[in-house]
Amino acid sequence: VQLQASGGGLVQAGGSLRLSCAASGRTFSSYHMGWFRQAPGKERDFVAAIGRRSGSTYYADSVKARFTISTDNAKNTVYLQMNSLKPEDTAVYYCATSLAPFTLSYGSFVSEYNYWGQGTLVTVSS
């Protein structure tokens, strides 16, 4: 499975961006997809996850009510709509896919994912 993330950029605080992650290859074997982010000097943190079959979604507390994850299975693409962006949302955003169903961690662990995209930079200015 190959993942290609896009849509990052520079935006002012309060603005919006939509990230896309296009999957190719053996996409039928994917159970759920997630978005993570990594700020300079920090660990890669969970943002959101979605079950490709169930449509179930899970979010980090820091982005609830501001970000929305969705998927278009026909296009093998997952999206992350980010609204009301804050400077602390600045990071490289990575998409990932798992070949196993959700565990009790609901897709929030880096170790759950088998394939990763290359990342797209989101910069939110104050």
Summary of the structure (lengths in Angstrom):
residues: 126
radius of gyration: 13.4
end to end distance: 36.9
largest distance: 41.1
contacts: 388
relative contact order: 0.31
helix: 7%
strand: 50%
